[in-house]
Amino acid sequence: MKKILLLSDTHSYIDDDILKYVKQADEVWHAGDIGKLDVTDTIKKIKPLRAVYGNIDDTKARMEFPENNRFMCEGVDVFITHIGGYPGKYNQRVRELLYQNPPKLFISGHSHILKVMPDKKLNLLHMNPGAIGKHGFQNVRTMLRFTIDGSKIDNLEVIEFKK
């Protein structure tokens, strides 16, 4: 079983409140718009990190992290990208990839809106953790944590902070 902390849209912001949850996870996944690499460097010193770059990320971030990250975690096929949309409204850039070979868990960021929903057509679960950084229109900063045990995604929690 793995405990996952999922965050996105840090926009160069990380603090002790976020790091408290990083320390409790087995792995941290970042769905893009990292900002300064100090954010991911800090996380990597504490826990294993899987990340993608986002639309605000510079050349350094784009050299370190891919645009799409697809991998297996236990028995779950995971696909992370920054701008991905959501069931019924997938971004054109990833739509064909999803339809040709759907993962079990599709993760995106970008919207700053927390959303977890199934795609019954593709038999996948979509997660967007919202934005944990302080930049943006959101009034509440959010991230998600959950467990993966074999092929089971479970114990989903929303973590919220005031902006």
N, C-alpha and C positions, 0 to 999 in steps of 0.2 A: 504494500500500500504506500502511495506517495501523497503527501500533503502539498498542494499547489497554491501559490499566491499569484493571482493574475492581476496585472495592472497595465495601464496605458496612459498616454498623454501626460507624462510627468512634466514636460516643457521645462526641463532643467531643475525641477524642484524635488527634493527629497528631504525628509526630516526624521526625527527620532520616533515619531508616531508610526510612520511607514516602516521604518527599520525594525521596530518591535515585532511587526507581523512578518517581515522578511526572516527574522531569526526563528520564528515558529514553523516556517515552511521547510519542506525538503527541497523544493525547486521553486524558482521565481520565473514567471513568464511575463514578458513585456511586449505589448501589442503596438509599439511604435510611438512616434513623436517623443523621443527620449529627451532631446535638447542636448545639453552639455553631457559629454561622456562621463563626467564625474558621477552622474547618477548610476549608470550601469557599472562603472568601476567600483563604486561603493558596494553595490549589491553583490558583485562577483567575489568580493573579499569575504563575504559572509556565507553565501549559498550559490549553488549552481544556477546559471541564468540561461534562458533561451529567449531570444528577442528578434524583432524585425525593426527595420527603420521605417520612419513615417515621413510625411510630406514636408515637415519642418526641419528634418534632420540633415546635417551637412555631409560633406564628402567623407569625413572621418568616420561618422556613424555608418554611412553606406558601405564603406570598405570593411567595417567590422561585422556588420549584421546584414542578413539578406532581406530582400523585399518580401519573400514568402518563406516560411519555415514549416516544413512538413516532417513529422517524426512520429515514432511510436513511443507512448508512455504506458508501461505495462501492456495491457491488451487494447489500448485505445489509439486509433489513428487520429492525429491532431494536425490541423492546418491553421497556422497563424499568419495574418497579413494585416496591414494597417487599415487601408481603405478597402473594405470588403462588402459593405452593405449587410443585409440581413434577409432571412427567408422571404421570398416573393419580390425582393428588391436588391438582388446581388449586384455588385459593381461589375460592369462589363468585362473588366480586366481579369476577374476570377470566375465569372459565371460558367464558362465552358469547362474549366478545370474541375469545378465542383460537380457539374452534371456528368462529366465523363467518368470521374472517379471520386465519389463523395467520401470525405472523412467521417469519422464518428463525431468529432468535435471540431467545429469551425469557429475560430476566434478572430475578431477584428476590433479595432479601436476607432479613432478619428471623430466620431460624432459627439463625444463627450456625454453621451446618453447611455446609461446602464440599461442593458437589455439582455435577457436570457429567454430563448424561445426555441421550441422544436421546429424542424422542417420535416413535416410528415412525408412530403414527396420524396425527399432525398434520404430520409431516415437518419438525420443528424441532429445534433444539438448545437445551437448558435449561442455564443457568449460575447458580449461587449461589456468590459468592466467599467465603462464610463471613463472619467478623467480624474486622476489623483493629484494632478498639478494644480496650481493656483491660477493659471492663465486660462481664460475662456469664459463663456457665458454661464456655466453651470453654477448653481448656488450651493450644491453639496458635492464634495469630492468623494469619489467612490472607487473601490476595488473589490475583487471577489477572492474568496478562497474556497477550496473544495478538495475532495480526495478522489484519487483514482485507485481502485482496487481491482486488479485484473482487468476486466472489460467494463467495470461499473464506475460511473461518475456519480459521486454521492456527497452528502454533507455540505451542500452549497450554502455559503454565507455571504451576505453583502456587508461590507465594512464601509462606514460613512464617517466623514469629517466635515466640519464647517469650513467654508472657504476662507 
